[in-house]
């Protein structure tokens, strides 16, 4: 059953799609972590999402057109979730949220480094990342890589380097 929106305000309507506690985090893990299966999303969640909540939010995101779901040809009982263009277009929004969080909240350096890189890389880096996500999820070629490395690989390398730096400082 579809519930009527509270208003036609674009911010309200957006929050009705992904304004709960978990939906943006699921999309974050798919976008930045490359997770596409239920178990990957469940076990890879730093925030420790419960399995029933994850199942509910995945279903809601599919119904809202933010994700698609198809059977995994390599495993009969698994499904593969893919981002849609609508969810890929959230990359600049997530970059802005991450930048705001870095400035105003007590973030940890390791988890903030990706937001920093996306913010510093600006629209050019964000567009490249979205092109790579389109290739991964929508089979639309992204074109040649910059320096032979994907944006996700660059973000992950920065995260791992920050983790190593933190270990050296604490050890």
JOVEN-V929280 format. One record per helix or strand. SS is the DSSP state (h for helix, s for strand). FROM is the first residue (numbers start at 0). LEN is the number of residues. If there is no record, write none. Layout:
# JOVEN-V929280
SS:FROM:LEN  SS:FROM:LEN
This chain:
# JOVEN-V929280
h:9:9  h:22:11  h:37:6  h:50:13  s:66:5  s:78:5  h:84:4  h:90:14  h:108:30  s:145:1  s:148:1  h:150:20
